[in-house]
């Protein structure tokens, strides 16, 4: 059987390591690449208004790069 486990609390790692030593489980690194958009989605914890303000700021900042000075 194969399962994917997401460790929510780092305090669980010693328990998992002990289970590896007792050969109850095998841990291997996750080689699947996660998209950055998925990894950081919602990470800013912004309200709708704050998100709109931030989005407008980014758009205006990008437009400044396109100007000929």
C-alpha positions as CSV (number, residue, x, y, z in Angstrom):
1,X,0.0,0.0,0.0
2,X,1.1,3.5,-0.7
3,X,-0.1,6.7,0.9
4,X,0.9,10.3,0.9
5,X,1.2,12.0,4.3
6,X,1.4,15.7,4.8
7,X,3.2,16.6,8.1
8,X,1.3,19.4,9.7
9,X,3.4,19.7,12.8
10,X,7.1,19.2,12.9
11,X,6.8,17.4,16.3
12,X,5.5,14.4,14.4
13,X,8.9,13.8,12.6
14,X,10.6,12.0,15.6
15,X,7.6,9.6,15.7
16,X,7.8,9.0,11.9
17,X,11.6,8.5,12.1
18,X,11.1,5.9,14.9
19,X,8.6,4.1,12.7
20,X,11.2,4.1,9.9
21,X,13.8,2.6,12.3
22,X,11.3,-0.1,13.3
23,X,10.7,-0.7,9.5
24,X,7.0,0.0,9.8
25,X,7.2,2.7,7.1
26,X,9.5,3.9,4.5
27,X,9.9,7.6,3.8
28,X,11.3,9.0,0.5
29,X,11.5,12.5,-0.8
30,X,8.7,13.8,-2.9
31,X,10.0,14.3,-6.4
32,X,6.8,15.8,-7.8
33,X,7.1,19.4,-8.7
34,X,4.5,21.6,-7.2
35,X,3.5,24.7,-9.1
36,X,4.4,28.0,-7.4
37,X,0.9,29.2,-7.8
38,X,-0.4,26.2,-5.8
39,X,2.4,26.4,-3.2
40,X,1.8,30.1,-2.4
41,X,-2.0,30.4,-3.1
42,X,-3.6,32.4,-0.3
43,X,-0.3,32.9,1.5
44,X,-0.7,36.6,1.8
45,X,-4.1,36.3,3.7
46,X,-5.5,39.4,2.1
47,X,-9.0,40.7,2.2
48,X,-10.7,41.3,-1.2
49,X,-10.0,45.0,-1.0
50,X,-6.4,44.5,0.0
51,X,-6.0,42.0,-2.8
52,X,-7.4,44.5,-5.3
53,X,-5.2,47.3,-4.0
54,X,-2.1,45.0,-4.2
55,X,-3.1,43.8,-7.7
56,X,-3.5,47.4,-8.9
57,X,-0.1,48.3,-7.4
58,X,1.6,45.5,-9.3
59,X,-0.1,46.4,-12.5
60,X,1.0,50.1,-12.1
61,X,4.6,49.0,-11.2
62,X,4.8,46.9,-14.4
63,X,3.5,49.7,-16.5
64,X,6.3,52.0,-15.2
65,X,8.9,49.6,-16.6
66,X,7.3,50.0,-20.1
67,X,7.6,53.8,-20.1
68,X,10.4,55.5,-22.0
69,X,12.2,57.8,-19.6
